[in-house]
Amino acid sequence: MDMDIQTLTAFFMWCTILNVALLLLSSLICLCAADWAYRIHSKWFSISRETFNVAIYSFLGLYKVLIFVFSLIPYIALLLVA
């Protein structure tokens, strides 16, 4: 399969869209249903509410940085060179 710039641009565009949608969904769940999410996770793991809050906040922050570095920035770079 031959990868040209248009194919890569489309790939990174959809990758960014899907990752941002997942980030928004995760953020919305943590914002609107934080108690529900904590109850589910506290059944699986012995974790305090404060530790859960830090873990979720850290996860969302790291995921956002990873989206920027591995999806959004390559997409913008391909738009600039195309």
PDB file with SEQRES, HELIX, SHEET and CRYST1 records, atoms N, CA, C and O in Angstrom:
SEQRES   1 A   82  MET ASP MET ASP ILE GLN THR LEU THR ALA PHE PHE MET          
SEQRES   2 A   82  TRP CYS THR ILE LEU ASN VAL ALA LEU LEU LEU LEU SER          
SEQRES   3 A   82  SER LEU ILE CYS LEU CYS ALA ALA ASP TRP ALA TYR ARG          
SEQRES   4 A   82  ILE HIS SER LYS TRP PHE SER ILE SER ARG GLU THR PHE          
SEQRES   5 A   82  ASN VAL ALA ILE TYR SER PHE LEU GLY LEU TYR LYS VAL          
SEQRES   6 A   82  LEU ILE PHE VAL PHE SER LEU ILE PRO TYR ILE ALA LEU          
SEQRES   7 A   82  LEU LEU VAL ALA                                              
HELIX    1 AA1 ILE A    5  CYS A   32  1                                  28    
HELIX    2 AA2 ALA A   34  TRP A   44  1                                  11    
HELIX    3 AA3 ARG A   49  ILE A   67  1                                  19    
HELIX    4 AA4 PHE A   68  LEU A   72  3                                   5    
HELIX    5 AA5 ILE A   73  VAL A   81  1                                   9    
CRYST1    1.000    1.000    1.000  90.00  90.00  90.00 P 1           1          
ATOM      1  N   MET A   1       0.854  -1.185   0.000  1.00  0.00           N  
ATOM      2  CA  MET A   1       0.000   0.000   0.000  1.00  0.00           C  
ATOM      3  C   MET A   1       0.891   1.236   0.000  1.00  0.00           C  
ATOM      4  O   MET A   1       1.809   1.366   0.810  1.00  0.00           O  
ATOM      5  N   ASP A   2       0.601   2.117  -0.910  1.00  0.00           N  
ATOM      6  CA  ASP A   2       1.402   3.323  -1.058  1.00  0.00           C  
ATOM      7  C   ASP A   2       0.780   4.455  -0.244  1.00  0.00           C  
ATOM      8  O   ASP A   2      -0.373   4.822  -0.468  1.00  0.00           O  
ATOM      9  N   MET A   3       1.538   5.002   0.693  1.00  0.00           N  
ATOM     10  CA  MET A   3       1.050   6.096   1.540  1.00  0.00           C  
ATOM     11  C   MET A   3       1.483   7.431   0.958  1.00  0.00           C  
ATOM     12  O   MET A   3       2.678   7.716   0.892  1.00  0.00           O  
ATOM     13  N   ASP A   4       0.541   8.242   0.540  1.00  0.00           N  
ATOM     14  CA  ASP A   4       0.869   9.579   0.090  1.00  0.00           C  
ATOM     15  C   ASP A   4       0.476  10.579   1.178  1.00  0.00           C  
ATOM     16  O   ASP A   4      -0.095  10.211   2.205  1.00  0.00           O  
ATOM     17  N   ILE A   5       0.792  11.837   0.933  1.00  0.00           N  
ATOM     18  CA  ILE A   5       0.548  12.865   1.956  1.00  0.00           C  
ATOM     19  C   ILE A   5      -0.940  13.017   2.239  1.00  0.00           C  
ATOM     20  O   ILE A   5      -1.314  13.247   3.389  1.00  0.00           O  
ATOM     21  N   GLN A   6      -1.793  12.899   1.244  1.00  0.00           N  
ATOM     22  CA  GLN A   6      -3.227  13.037   1.460  1.00  0.00           C  
ATOM     23  C   GLN A   6      -3.762  11.913   2.348  1.00  0.00           C  
ATOM     24  O   GLN A   6      -4.615  12.150   3.203  1.00  0.00           O  
ATOM     25  N   THR A   7      -3.270  10.710   2.151  1.00  0.00           N  
ATOM     26  CA  THR A   7      -3.702   9.576   2.977  1.00  0.00           C  
ATOM     27  C   THR A   7      -3.257   9.765   4.419  1.00  0.00           C  
ATOM     28  O   THR A   7      -4.031   9.536   5.348  1.00  0.00           O  
ATOM     29  N   LEU A   8      -2.005  10.186   4.606  1.00  0.00           N  
ATOM     30  CA  LEU A   8      -1.512  10.433   5.959  1.00  0.00           C  
ATOM     31  C   LEU A   8      -2.265  11.581   6.630  1.00  0.00           C  
ATOM     32  O   LEU A   8      -2.576  11.516   7.819  1.00  0.00           O  
ATOM     33  N   THR A   9      -2.551  12.615   5.871  1.00  0.00           N  
ATOM     34  CA  THR A   9      -3.301  13.746   6.425  1.00  0.00           C  
ATOM     35  C   THR A   9      -4.687  13.294   6.877  1.00  0.00           C  
ATOM     36  O   THR A   9      -5.132  13.651   7.967  1.00  0.00           O  
ATOM     37  N   ALA A  10      -5.368  12.510   6.044  1.00  0.00           N  
ATOM     38  CA  ALA A  10      -6.687  12.004   6.418  1.00  0.00           C  
ATOM     39  C   ALA A  10      -6.601  11.094   7.639  1.00  0.00           C  
ATOM     40  O   ALA A  10      -7.458  11.152   8.521  1.00  0.00           O  
ATOM     41  N   PHE A  11      -5.571  10.255   7.692  1.00  0.00           N  
ATOM     42  CA  PHE A  11      -5.385   9.367   8.842  1.00  0.00           C  
ATOM     43  C   PHE A  11      -5.234  10.170  10.134  1.00  0.00           C  
ATOM     44  O   PHE A  11      -5.919   9.896  11.119  1.00  0.00           O  
ATOM     45  N   PHE A  12      -4.337  11.161  10.132  1.00  0.00           N  
ATOM     46  CA  PHE A  12      -4.117  11.943  11.348  1.00  0.00           C  
ATOM     47  C   PHE A  12      -5.315  12.825  11.688  1.00  0.00           C  
ATOM     48  O   PHE A  12      -5.556  13.113  12.860  1.00  0.00           O  
ATOM     49  N   MET A  13      -6.064  13.254  10.678  1.00  0.00           N  
ATOM     50  CA  MET A  13      -7.278  14.024  10.947  1.00  0.00           C  
ATOM     51  C   MET A  13      -8.276  13.162  11.722  1.00  0.00           C  
ATOM     52  O   MET A  13      -8.792  13.583  12.758  1.00  0.00           O  
ATOM     53  N   TRP A  14      -8.549  11.946  11.212  1.00  0.00           N  
ATOM     54  CA  TRP A  14      -9.513  11.074  11.879  1.00  0.00           C  
ATOM     55  C   TRP A  14      -8.992  10.588  13.234  1.00  0.00           C  
ATOM     56  O   TRP A  14      -9.759  10.436  14.185  1.00  0.00           O  
ATOM     57  N   CYS A  15      -7.704  10.350  13.310  1.00  0.00           N  
ATOM     58  CA  CYS A  15      -7.096   9.953  14.579  1.00  0.00           C  
ATOM     59  C   CYS A  15      -7.305  11.053  15.624  1.00  0.00           C  
ATOM     60  O   CYS A  15      -7.651  10.768  16.770  1.00  0.00           O  
ATOM     61  N   THR A  16      -7.096  12.301  15.226  1.00  0.00           N  
ATOM     62  CA  THR A  16      -7.291  13.431  16.139  1.00  0.00           C  
ATOM     63  C   THR A  16      -8.755  13.571  16.533  1.00  0.00           C  
ATOM     64  O   THR A  16      -9.064  13.768  17.708  1.00  0.00           O  
ATOM     65  N   ILE A  17      -9.649  13.471  15.573  1.00  0.00           N  
ATOM     66  CA  ILE A  17     -11.083  13.602  15.854  1.00  0.00           C  
ATOM     67  C   ILE A  17     -11.542  12.526  16.837  1.00  0.00           C  
ATOM     68  O   ILE A  17     -12.230  12.828  17.812  1.00  0.00           O  
ATOM     69  N   LEU A  18     -11.166  11.284  16.586  1.00  0.00           N  
ATOM     70  CA  LEU A  18     -11.592  10.188  17.466  1.00  0.00           C  
ATOM     71  C   LEU A  18     -10.981  10.305  18.867  1.00  0.00           C  
ATOM     72  O   LEU A  18     -11.659  10.060  19.864  1.00  0.00           O  
ATOM     73  N   ASN A  19      -9.715  10.676  18.937  1.00  0.00           N  
ATOM     74  CA  ASN A  19      -9.070  10.823  20.242  1.00  0.00           C  
ATOM     75  C   ASN A  19      -9.657  11.983  21.042  1.00  0.00           C  
ATOM     76  O   ASN A  19      -9.852  11.860  22.251  1.00  0.00           O  
ATOM     77  N   VAL A  20      -9.940  13.097  20.390  1.00  0.00           N  
ATOM     78  CA  VAL A  20     -10.547  14.236  21.093  1.00  0.00           C  
ATOM     79  C   VAL A  20     -11.960  13.885  21.544  1.00  0.00           C  
ATOM     80  O   VAL A  20     -12.377  14.285  22.632  1.00  0.00           O  
ATOM     81  N   ALA A  21     -12.698  13.146  20.728  1.00  0.00           N  
ATOM     82  CA  ALA A  21     -14.045  12.716  21.127  1.00  0.00           C  
ATOM     83  C   ALA A  21     -13.976  11.814  22.363  1.00  0.00           C  
ATOM     84  O   ALA A  21     -14.783  11.954  23.282  1.00  0.00           O  
ATOM     85  N   LEU A  22     -13.023  10.900  22.382  1.00  0.00           N  
ATOM     86  CA  LEU A  22     -12.859  10.022  23.546  1.00  0.00           C  
ATOM     87  C   LEU A  22     -12.435  10.819  24.779  1.00  0.00           C  
ATOM     88  O   LEU A  22     -12.900  10.543  25.884  1.00  0.00           O  
ATOM     89  N   LEU A  23     -11.565  11.793  24.599  1.00  0.00           N  
ATOM     90  CA  LEU A  23     -11.152  12.655  25.709  1.00  0.00           C  
ATOM     91  C   LEU A  23     -12.343  13.449  26.247  1.00  0.00           C  
ATOM     92  O   LEU A  23     -12.517  13.564  27.460  1.00  0.00           O  
ATOM     93  N   LEU A  24     -13.156  13.992  25.353  1.00  0.00           N  
ATOM     94  CA  LEU A  24     -14.335  14.744  25.789  1.00  0.00           C  
ATOM     95  C   LEU A  24     -15.338  13.847  26.509  1.00  0.00           C  
ATOM     96  O   LEU A  24     -15.911  14.252  27.520  1.00  0.00           O  
ATOM     97  N   LEU A  25     -15.554  12.650  26.008  1.00  0.00           N  
ATOM     98  CA  LEU A  25     -16.449  11.703  26.666  1.00  0.00           C  
ATOM     99  C   LEU A  25     -15.931  11.342  28.057  1.00  0.00           C  
ATOM    100  O   LEU A  25     -16.697  11.324  29.021  1.00  0.00           O  
ATOM    101  N   SER A  26     -14.652  11.057  28.161  1.00  0.00           N  
ATOM    102  CA  SER A  26     -14.062  10.724  29.459  1.00  0.00           C  
ATOM    103  C   SER A  26     -14.162  11.896  30.428  1.00  0.00           C  
ATOM    104  O   SER A  26     -14.472  11.707  31.604  1.00  0.00           O  
ATOM    105  N   SER A  27     -13.903  13.095  29.941  1.00  0.00           N  
ATOM    106  CA  SER A  27     -14.000  14.286  30.784  1.00  0.00           C  
ATOM    107  C   SER A  27     -15.430  14.518  31.235  1.00  0.00           C  
ATOM    108  O   SER A  27     -15.675  14.875  32.388  1.00  0.00           O  
ATOM    109  N   LEU A  28     -16.376  14.315  30.321  1.00  0.00           N  
ATOM    110  CA  LEU A  28     -17.785  14.482  30.657  1.00  0.00           C  
ATOM    111  C   LEU A  28     -18.231  13.482  31.716  1.00  0.00           C  
ATOM    112  O   LEU A  28     -18.964  13.840  32.638  1.00  0.00           O  
ATOM    113  N   ILE A  29     -17.796  12.243  31.591  1.00  0.00           N  
ATOM    114  CA  ILE A  29     -18.132  11.226  32.589  1.00  0.00           C  
ATOM    115  C   ILE A  29     -17.553  11.613  33.938  1.00  0.00           C  
ATOM    116  O   ILE A  29     -18.228  11.492  34.961  1.00  0.00           O  
ATOM    117  N   CYS A  30     -16.303  12.079  33.951  1.00  0.00           N  
ATOM    118  CA  CYS A  30     -15.681  12.474  35.222  1.00  0.00           C  
ATOM    119  C   CYS A  30     -16.345  13.714  35.807  1.00  0.00           C  
ATOM    120  O   CYS A  30     -16.387  13.883  37.025  1.00  0.00           O  
ATOM    121  N   LEU A  31     -16.857  14.571  34.949  1.00  0.00           N  
ATOM    122  CA  LEU A  31     -17.508  15.787  35.429  1.00  0.00           C  
ATOM    123  C   LEU A  31     -18.924  15.513  35.930  1.00  0.00           C  
ATOM    124  O   LEU A  31     -19.313  15.999  36.992  1.00  0.00           O  
ATOM    125  N   CYS A  32     -19.683  14.746  35.180  1.00  0.00           N  
ATOM    126  CA  CYS A  32     -21.093  14.541  35.495  1.00  0.00           C  
ATOM    127  C   CYS A  32     -21.375  13.291  36.321  1.00  0.00           C  
ATOM    128  O   CYS A  32     -22.371  13.236  37.043  1.00  0.00           O  
ATOM    129  N   ALA A  33     -20.513  12.297  36.221  1.00  0.00           N  
ATOM    130  CA  ALA A  33     -20.776  11.024  36.888  1.00  0.00           C  
ATOM    131  C   ALA A  33     -19.546  10.564  37.677  1.00  0.00           C  
ATOM    132  O   ALA A  33     -19.188   9.386  37.651  1.00  0.00           O  
ATOM    133  N   ALA A  34     -18.915  11.492  38.367  1.00  0.00           N  
ATOM    134  CA  ALA A  34     -17.685  11.169  39.096  1.00  0.00           C  
ATOM    135  C   ALA A  34     -17.942  10.136  40.192  1.00  0.00           C  
ATOM    136  O   ALA A  34     -17.132   9.230  40.391  1.00  0.00           O  
ATOM    137  N   ASP A  35     -19.055  10.266  40.899  1.00  0.00           N  
ATOM    138  CA  ASP A  35     -19.358   9.307  41.971  1.00  0.00           C  
ATOM    139  C   ASP A  35     -19.572   7.906  41.403  1.00  0.00           C  
ATOM    140  O   ASP A  35     -19.096   6.926  41.976  1.00  0.00           O  
ATOM    141  N   TRP A  36     -20.277   7.808  40.291  1.00  0.00           N  
ATOM    142  CA  TRP A  36     -20.509   6.522  39.647  1.00  0.00           C  
ATOM    143  C   TRP A  36     -19.187   5.891  39.206  1.00  0.00           C  
ATOM    144  O   TRP A  36     -18.955   4.702  39.423  1.00  0.00           O  
ATOM    145  N   ALA A  37     -18.323   6.698  38.585  1.00  0.00           N  
ATOM    146  CA  ALA A  37     -17.023   6.187  38.138  1.00  0.00           C  
ATOM    147  C   ALA A  37     -16.178   5.746  39.325  1.00  0.00           C  
ATOM    148  O   ALA A  37     -15.495   4.724  39.264  1.00  0.00           O  
ATOM    149  N   TYR A  38     -16.228   6.526  40.412  1.00  0.00           N  
ATOM    150  CA  TYR A  38     -15.459   6.141  41.606  1.00  0.00           C  
ATOM    151  C   TYR A  38     -15.992   4.836  42.204  1.00  0.00           C  
ATOM    152  O   TYR A  38     -15.206   3.978  42.605  1.00  0.00           O  
ATOM    153  N   ARG A  39     -17.308   4.678  42.267  1.00  0.00           N  
ATOM    154  CA  ARG A  39     -17.877   3.439  42.821  1.00  0.00           C  
ATOM    155  C   ARG A  39     -17.432   2.218  42.009  1.00  0.00           C  
ATOM    156  O   ARG A  39     -17.094   1.183  42.583  1.00  0.00           O  
ATOM    157  N   ILE A  40     -17.431   2.333  40.704  1.00  0.00           N  
ATOM    158  CA  ILE A  40     -17.010   1.216  39.855  1.00  0.00           C  
ATOM    159  C   ILE A  40     -15.540   0.888  40.108  1.00  0.00           C  
ATOM    160  O   ILE A  40     -15.183  -0.274  40.302  1.00  0.00           O  
ATOM    161  N   HIS A  41     -14.695   1.906  40.103  1.00  0.00           N  
ATOM    162  CA  HIS A  41     -13.263   1.662  40.257  1.00  0.00           C  
ATOM    163  C   HIS A  41     -12.901   1.240  41.677  1.00  0.00           C  
ATOM    164  O   HIS A  41     -11.956   0.475  41.871  1.00  0.00           O  
ATOM    165  N   SER A  42     -13.627   1.722  42.654  1.00  0.00           N  
ATOM    166  CA  SER A  42     -13.305   1.326  44.032  1.00  0.00           C  
ATOM    167  C   SER A  42     -13.700  -0.128  44.301  1.00  0.00           C  
ATOM    168  O   SER A  42     -13.192  -0.742  45.240  1.00  0.00           O  
ATOM    169  N   LYS A  43     -14.601  -0.682  43.484  1.00  0.00           N  
ATOM    170  CA  LYS A  43     -14.909  -2.111  43.608  1.00  0.00           C  
ATOM    171  C   LYS A  43     -13.764  -2.960  43.054  1.00  0.00           C  
ATOM    172  O   LYS A  43     -13.491  -4.048  43.562  1.00  0.00           O  
ATOM    173  N   TRP A  44     -13.109  -2.469  42.028  1.00  0.00           N  
ATOM    174  CA  TRP A  44     -12.008  -3.201  41.412  1.00  0.00           C  
ATOM    175  C   TRP A  44     -10.705  -3.027  42.178  1.00  0.00           C  
ATOM    176  O   TRP A  44      -9.935  -3.975  42.328  1.00  0.00           O  
ATOM    177  N   PHE A  45     -10.459  -1.802  42.666  1.00  0.00           N  
ATOM    178  CA  PHE A  45      -9.194  -1.473  43.321  1.00  0.00           C  
ATOM    179  C   PHE A  45      -9.482  -0.837  44.673  1.00  0.00           C  
ATOM    180  O   PHE A  45     -10.467  -0.116  44.835  1.00  0.00           O  
ATOM    181  N   SER A  46      -8.627  -1.107  45.626  1.00  0.00           N  
ATOM    182  CA  SER A  46      -8.727  -0.453  46.928  1.00  0.00           C  
ATOM    183  C   SER A  46      -8.081   0.922  46.798  1.00  0.00           C  
ATOM    184  O   SER A  46      -6.859   1.056  46.874  1.00  0.00           O  
ATOM    185  N   ILE A  47      -8.919   1.946  46.601  1.00  0.00           N  
ATOM    186  CA  ILE A  47      -8.412   3.289  46.310  1.00  0.00           C  
ATOM    187  C   ILE A  47      -9.271   4.320  47.020  1.00  0.00           C  
ATOM    188  O   ILE A  47     -10.495   4.196  47.062  1.00  0.00           O  
ATOM    189  N   SER A  48      -8.635   5.329  47.572  1.00  0.00           N  
ATOM    190  CA  SER A  48      -9.383   6.397  48.236  1.00  0.00           C  
ATOM    191  C   SER A  48      -9.913   7.372  47.184  1.00  0.00           C  
ATOM    192  O   SER A  48      -9.458   7.381  46.040  1.00  0.00           O  
ATOM    193  N   ARG A  49     -10.867   8.179  47.588  1.00  0.00           N  
ATOM    194  CA  ARG A  49     -11.456   9.145  46.656  1.00  0.00           C  
ATOM    195  C   ARG A  49     -10.421  10.173  46.197  1.00  0.00           C  
ATOM    196  O   ARG A  49     -10.399  10.560  45.028  1.00  0.00           O  
ATOM    197  N   GLU A  50      -9.568  10.611  47.116  1.00  0.00           N  
ATOM    198  CA  GLU A  50      -8.544  11.594  46.758  1.00  0.00           C  
ATOM    199  C   GLU A  50      -7.553  11.011  45.752  1.00  0.00           C  
ATOM    200  O   GLU A  50      -7.163  11.684  44.798  1.00  0.00           O  
ATOM    201  N   THR A  51      -7.148   9.764  45.967  1.00  0.00           N  
ATOM    202  CA  THR A  51      -6.233   9.104  45.039  1.00  0.00           C  
ATOM    203  C   THR A  51      -6.895   8.897  43.683  1.00  0.00           C  
ATOM    204  O   THR A  51      -6.255   9.058  42.644  1.00  0.00           O  
ATOM    205  N   PHE A  52      -8.168   8.543  43.693  1.00  0.00           N  
ATOM    206  CA  PHE A  52      -8.914   8.378  42.444  1.00  0.00           C  
ATOM    207  C   PHE A  52      -8.956   9.693  41.674  1.00  0.00           C  
ATOM    208  O   PHE A  52      -8.728   9.707  40.464  1.00  0.00           O  
ATOM    209  N   ASN A  53      -9.244  10.790  42.357  1.00  0.00           N  
ATOM    210  CA  ASN A  53      -9.309  12.089  41.697  1.00  0.00           C  
ATOM    211  C   ASN A  53      -7.967  12.458  41.061  1.00  0.00           C  
ATOM    212  O   ASN A  53      -7.924  12.950  39.933  1.00  0.00           O  
ATOM    213  N   VAL A  54      -6.876  12.219  41.787  1.00  0.00           N  
ATOM    214  CA  VAL A  54      -5.549  12.523  41.249  1.00  0.00           C  
ATOM    215  C   VAL A  54      -5.246  11.625  40.046  1.00  0.00           C  
ATOM    216  O   VAL A  54      -4.701  12.091  39.045  1.00  0.00           O  
ATOM    217  N   ALA A  55      -5.595  10.348  40.142  1.00  0.00           N  
ATOM    218  CA  ALA A  55      -5.327   9.415  39.042  1.00  0.00           C  
ATOM    219  C   ALA A  55      -6.105   9.808  37.791  1.00  0.00           C  
ATOM    220  O   ALA A  55      -5.547   9.814  36.693  1.00  0.00           O  
ATOM    221  N   ILE A  56      -7.375  10.134  37.942  1.00  0.00           N  
ATOM    222  CA  ILE A  56      -8.195  10.511  36.784  1.00  0.00           C  
ATOM    223  C   ILE A  56      -7.706  11.821  36.173  1.00  0.00           C  
ATOM    224  O   ILE A  56      -7.601  11.942  34.952  1.00  0.00           O  
ATOM    225  N   TYR A  57      -7.408  12.798  37.026  1.00  0.00           N  
ATOM    226  CA  TYR A  57      -6.907  14.083  36.539  1.00  0.00           C  
ATOM    227  C   TYR A  57      -5.583  13.888  35.802  1.00  0.00           C  
ATOM    228  O   TYR A  57      -5.369  14.487  34.748  1.00  0.00           O  
ATOM    229  N   SER A  58      -4.701  13.063  36.344  1.00  0.00           N  
ATOM    230  CA  SER A  58      -3.412  12.789  35.710  1.00  0.00           C  
ATOM    231  C   SER A  58      -3.603  12.065  34.382  1.00  0.00           C  
ATOM    232  O   SER A  58      -2.946  12.393  33.394  1.00  0.00           O  
ATOM    233  N   PHE A  59      -4.501  11.082  34.355  1.00  0.00           N  
ATOM    234  CA  PHE A  59      -4.778  10.342  33.120  1.00  0.00           C  
ATOM    235  C   PHE A  59      -5.288  11.277  32.028  1.00  0.00           C  
ATOM    236  O   PHE A  59      -4.810  11.230  30.895  1.00  0.00           O  
ATOM    237  N   LEU A  60      -6.252  12.121  32.364  1.00  0.00           N  
ATOM    238  CA  LEU A  60      -6.818  13.016  31.354  1.00  0.00           C  
ATOM    239  C   LEU A  60      -5.773  14.012  30.857  1.00  0.00           C  
ATOM    240  O   LEU A  60      -5.728  14.322  29.666  1.00  0.00           O  
ATOM    241  N   GLY A  61      -4.938  14.511  31.755  1.00  0.00           N  
ATOM    242  CA  GLY A  61      -3.881  15.435  31.351  1.00  0.00           C  
ATOM    243  C   GLY A  61      -2.859  14.772  30.448  1.00  0.00           C  
ATOM    244  O   GLY A  61      -2.464  15.344  29.432  1.00  0.00           O  
ATOM    245  N   LEU A  62      -2.427  13.571  30.808  1.00  0.00           N  
ATOM    246  CA  LEU A  62      -1.462  12.844  29.993  1.00  0.00           C  
ATOM    247  C   LEU A  62      -2.062  12.486  28.636  1.00  0.00           C  
ATOM    248  O   LEU A  62      -1.394  12.607  27.608  1.00  0.00           O  
ATOM    249  N   TYR A  63      -3.306  12.052  28.631  1.00  0.00           N  
ATOM    250  CA  TYR A  63      -3.966  11.693  27.367  1.00  0.00           C  
ATOM    251  C   TYR A  63      -4.062  12.908  26.448  1.00  0.00           C  
ATOM    252  O   TYR A  63      -3.878  12.785  25.237  1.00  0.00           O  
ATOM    253  N   LYS A  64      -4.349  14.071  27.012  1.00  0.00           N  
ATOM    254  CA  LYS A  64      -4.435  15.293  26.211  1.00  0.00           C  
ATOM    255  C   LYS A  64      -3.074  15.626  25.596  1.00  0.00           C  
ATOM    256  O   LYS A  64      -3.001  15.983  24.420  1.00  0.00           O  
ATOM    257  N   VAL A  65      -2.006  15.515  26.371  1.00  0.00           N  
ATOM    258  CA  VAL A  65      -0.668  15.780  25.844  1.00  0.00           C  
ATOM    259  C   VAL A  65      -0.320  14.781  24.743  1.00  0.00           C  
ATOM    260  O   VAL A  65       0.240  15.159  23.714  1.00  0.00           O  
ATOM    261  N   LEU A  66      -0.649  13.509  24.958  1.00  0.00           N  
ATOM    262  CA  LEU A  66      -0.362  12.494  23.942  1.00  0.00           C  
ATOM    263  C   LEU A  66      -1.143  12.734  22.651  1.00  0.00           C  
ATOM    264  O   LEU A  66      -0.625  12.498  21.560  1.00  0.00           O  
ATOM    265  N   ILE A  67      -2.378  13.199  22.772  1.00  0.00           N  
ATOM    266  CA  ILE A  67      -3.163  13.548  21.575  1.00  0.00           C  
ATOM    267  C   ILE A  67      -2.476  14.665  20.817  1.00  0.00           C  
ATOM    268  O   ILE A  67      -2.341  14.599  19.596  1.00  0.00           O  
ATOM    269  N   PHE A  68      -2.037  15.699  21.537  1.00  0.00           N  
ATOM    270  CA  PHE A  68      -1.365  16.814  20.866  1.00  0.00           C  
ATOM    271  C   PHE A  68      -0.099  16.350  20.155  1.00  0.00           C  
ATOM    272  O   PHE A  68       0.123  16.693  18.994  1.00  0.00           O  
ATOM    273  N   VAL A  69       0.733  15.570  20.850  1.00  0.00           N  
ATOM    274  CA  VAL A  69       2.030  15.188  20.314  1.00  0.00           C  
ATOM    275  C   VAL A  69       1.909  14.188  19.166  1.00  0.00           C  
ATOM    276  O   VAL A  69       2.599  14.319  18.155  1.00  0.00           O  
ATOM    277  N   PHE A  70       1.035  13.191  19.315  1.00  0.00           N  
ATOM    278  CA  PHE A  70       1.003  12.100  18.341  1.00  0.00           C  
ATOM    279  C   PHE A  70      -0.132  12.178  17.326  1.00  0.00           C  
ATOM    280  O   PHE A  70      -0.154  11.384  16.385  1.00  0.00           O  
ATOM    281  N   SER A  71      -1.072  13.103  17.481  1.00  0.00           N  
ATOM    282  CA  SER A  71      -2.163  13.214  16.510  1.00  0.00           C  
ATOM    283  C   SER A  71      -2.273  14.617  15.915  1.00  0.00           C  
ATOM    284  O   SER A  71      -2.209  14.795  14.699  1.00  0.00           O  
ATOM    285  N   LEU A  72      -2.440  15.606  16.790  1.00  0.00           N  
ATOM    286  CA  LEU A  72      -2.728  16.957  16.316  1.00  0.00           C  
ATOM    287  C   LEU A  72      -1.525  17.606  15.635  1.00  0.00           C  
ATOM    288  O   LEU A  72      -1.661  18.155  14.542  1.00  0.00           O  
ATOM    289  N   ILE A  73      -0.368  17.551  16.255  1.00  0.00           N  
ATOM    290  CA  ILE A  73       0.823  18.187  15.680  1.00  0.00           C  
ATOM    291  C   ILE A  73       1.213  17.544  14.341  1.00  0.00           C  
ATOM    292  O   ILE A  73       1.514  18.273  13.397  1.00  0.00           O  
ATOM    293  N   PRO A  74       1.220  16.205  14.221  1.00  0.00           N  
ATOM    294  CA  PRO A  74       1.496  15.633  12.881  1.00  0.00           C  
ATOM    295  C   PRO A  74       0.452  16.045  11.840  1.00  0.00           C  
ATOM    296  O   PRO A  74       0.792  16.276  10.679  1.00  0.00           O  
ATOM    297  N   TYR A  75      -0.807  16.137  12.250  1.00  0.00           N  
ATOM    298  CA  TYR A  75      -1.854  16.564  11.319  1.00  0.00           C  
ATOM    299  C   TYR A  75      -1.598  17.987  10.827  1.00  0.00           C  
ATOM    300  O   TYR A  75      -1.689  18.259   9.630  1.00  0.00           O  
ATOM    301  N   ILE A  76      -1.278  18.890  11.748  1.00  0.00           N  
ATOM    302  CA  ILE A  76      -1.000  20.282  11.373  1.00  0.00           C  
ATOM    303  C   ILE A  76       0.238  20.357  10.485  1.00  0.00           C  
ATOM    304  O   ILE A  76       0.259  21.107   9.510  1.00  0.00           O  
ATOM    305  N   ALA A  77       1.267  19.584  10.817  1.00  0.00           N  
ATOM    306  CA  ALA A  77       2.485  19.581  10.004  1.00  0.00           C  
ATOM    307  C   ALA A  77       2.188  19.102   8.582  1.00  0.00           C  
ATOM    308  O   ALA A  77       2.690  19.678   7.617  1.00  0.00           O  
ATOM    309  N   LEU A  78       1.386  18.066   8.450  1.00  0.00           N  
ATOM    310  CA  LEU A  78       1.026  17.580   7.108  1.00  0.00           C  
ATOM    311  C   LEU A  78       0.185  18.596   6.345  1.00  0.00           C  
ATOM    312  O   LEU A  78       0.316  18.722   5.128  1.00  0.00           O  
ATOM    313  N   LEU A  79      -0.672  19.316   7.051  1.00  0.00           N  
ATOM    314  CA  LEU A  79      -1.438  20.369   6.370  1.00  0.00           C  
ATOM    315  C   LEU A  79      -0.510  21.475   5.845  1.00  0.00           C  
ATOM    316  O   LEU A  79      -0.744  22.041   4.777  1.00  0.00           O  
ATOM    317  N   LEU A  80       0.528  21.766   6.601  1.00  0.00           N  
ATOM    318  CA  LEU A  80       1.450  22.829   6.191  1.00  0.00           C  
ATOM    319  C   LEU A  80       2.320  22.446   4.993  1.00  0.00           C  
ATOM    320  O   LEU A  80       2.650  23.296   4.166  1.00  0.00           O  
ATOM    321  N   VAL A  81       2.688  21.176   4.902  1.00  0.00           N  
ATOM    322  CA  VAL A  81       3.559  20.757   3.798  1.00  0.00           C  
ATOM    323  C   VAL A  81       2.775  20.334   2.553  1.00  0.00           C  
ATOM    324  O   VAL A  81       3.344  20.248   1.465  1.00  0.00           O  
ATOM    325  N   ALA A  82       1.486  20.072   2.704  1.00  0.00           N  
ATOM    326  CA  ALA A  82       0.687  19.603   1.555  1.00  0.00           C  
ATOM    327  C   ALA A  82       0.309  20.754   0.651  1.00  0.00           C  
ATOM    328  O   ALA A  82      -0.360  20.550  -0.362  1.00  0.00           O  
TER     329      ALA A  82                                                      
END                                                                             
